[in-house]
Amino acid sequence: RTYQQTWGHGKKGIEAFRKEECDKAIRLFKNALKFKCPKRCPYNDGATYKYLAEVFAYQRMYKNAYESYQKAKSLGVEDSKIDKEIKWLESKMYSL
């Protein structure tokens, strides 16, 4: 996978999510994961999983969001928001 392909899918995914085109955003982010991107790339796998988690949470797909945030963390994404979101998602998943 190339940097340009990952960049293109990631950027388009964010644009789609801003327009609330969630299904399109999910598809684009998943496509971005198919292409290799250097760790310093803004759309590396960890960042892409974080964006994917945000879309899933917005759609109330809490289990998918939780798993995507966990994957982002496992890939080295350090963001205090992720820990807060994981705790919030755990409360949502266990209260259903």
URPEJO-V607821 format. One record per residue. N is the residue number from 0. RES is the residue in three letters. PSI is psi in degrees with one decimal (NA if undefined). OMEGA is omega in whole degrees, 0 to 359 (* if undefined). Layout:
n:N res:RES psi:PSI omega:OMEGA
n:N res:RES psi:PSI omega:OMEGA
//
This chain:
n:0 res:ARG psi:148.3 omega:184
n:1 res:THR psi:156.9 omega:179
n:2 res:TYR psi:-44.8 omega:182
n:3 res:GLN psi:-39.0 omega:180
n:4 res:GLN psi:-43.8 omega:178
n:5 res:THR psi:-45.9 omega:180
n:6 res:TRP psi:-45.8 omega:182
n:7 res:GLY psi:-47.6 omega:180
n:8 res:HIS psi:-42.0 omega:181
n:9 res:GLY psi:-46.4 omega:180
n:10 res:LYS psi:-43.2 omega:179
n:11 res:LYS psi:-34.2 omega:177
n:12 res:GLY psi:-43.8 omega:178
n:13 res:ILE psi:-42.6 omega:179
n:14 res:GLU psi:-42.7 omega:179
n:15 res:ALA psi:-41.8 omega:180
n:16 res:PHE psi:-39.0 omega:178
n:17 res:ARG psi:-30.1 omega:178
n:18 res:LYS psi:5.9 omega:182
n:19 res:GLU psi:29.6 omega:174
n:20 res:GLU psi:72.0 omega:191
n:21 res:CYS psi:-42.7 omega:180
n:22 res:ASP psi:-41.1 omega:178
n:23 res:LYS psi:-42.3 omega:180
n:24 res:ALA psi:-44.6 omega:179
n:25 res:ILE psi:-45.4 omega:179
n:26 res:ARG psi:-44.1 omega:181
n:27 res:LEU psi:-42.3 omega:179
n:28 res:PHE psi:-40.5 omega:178
n:29 res:LYS psi:-37.2 omega:176
n:30 res:ASN psi:-38.4 omega:180
n:31 res:ALA psi:-33.2 omega:181
n:32 res:LEU psi:-14.1 omega:180
n:33 res:LYS psi:-11.5 omega:184
n:34 res:PHE psi:142.8 omega:182
n:35 res:LYS psi:133.1 omega:180
n:36 res:CYS psi:136.2 omega:179
n:37 res:PRO psi:152.8 omega:183
n:38 res:LYS psi:-33.0 omega:182
n:39 res:ARG psi:-10.0 omega:179
n:40 res:CYS psi:138.3 omega:180
n:41 res:PRO psi:-15.0 omega:180
n:42 res:TYR psi:39.7 omega:176
n:43 res:ASN psi:174.1 omega:185
n:44 res:ASP psi:-42.2 omega:180
n:45 res:GLY psi:-47.1 omega:179
n:46 res:ALA psi:-38.7 omega:180
n:47 res:THR psi:-41.1 omega:177
n:48 res:TYR psi:-35.4 omega:178
n:49 res:LYS psi:-46.0 omega:178
n:50 res:TYR psi:-41.6 omega:179
n:51 res:LEU psi:-41.9 omega:178
n:52 res:ALA psi:-40.1 omega:179
n:53 res:GLU psi:-40.8 omega:179
n:54 res:VAL psi:-45.5 omega:179
n:55 res:PHE psi:-43.1 omega:180
n:56 res:ALA psi:-41.4 omega:179
n:57 res:TYR psi:-36.5 omega:180
n:58 res:GLN psi:6.3 omega:181
n:59 res:ARG psi:29.8 omega:174
n:60 res:MET psi:71.3 omega:193
n:61 res:TYR psi:-40.5 omega:180
n:62 res:LYS psi:-44.5 omega:179
n:63 res:ASN psi:-40.5 omega:179
n:64 res:ALA psi:-46.4 omega:180
n:65 res:TYR psi:-48.9 omega:181
n:66 res:GLU psi:-37.7 omega:180
n:67 res:SER psi:-40.2 omega:175
n:68 res:TYR psi:-41.6 omega:179
n:69 res:GLN psi:-40.7 omega:179
n:70 res:LYS psi:-41.3 omega:178
n:71 res:ALA psi:-45.2 omega:179
n:72 res:LYS psi:-41.9 omega:182
n:73 res:SER psi:-22.4 omega:179
n:74 res:LEU psi:9.0 omega:172
n:75 res:GLY psi:8.0 omega:178
n:76 res:VAL psi:123.3 omega:179
n:77 res:GLU psi:108.9 omega:182
n:78 res:ASP psi:120.3 omega:182
n:79 res:SER psi:-25.7 omega:179
n:80 res:LYS psi:-34.4 omega:181
n:81 res:ILE psi:-45.0 omega:180
n:82 res:ASP psi:-40.2 omega:178
n:83 res:LYS psi:-42.6 omega:180
n:84 res:GLU psi:-40.3 omega:179
n:85 res:ILE psi:-44.9 omega:179
n:86 res:LYS psi:-41.8 omega:179
n:87 res:TRP psi:-44.1 omega:180
n:88 res:LEU psi:-39.4 omega:177
n:89 res:GLU psi:-42.4 omega:179
n:90 res:SER psi:-36.5 omega:179
n:91 res:LYS psi:-44.6 omega:183
n:92 res:MET psi:-39.3 omega:183
n:93 res:TYR psi:-10.8 omega:179
n:94 res:SER psi:-7.0 omega:182
n:95 res:LEU psi:NA omega:*
//
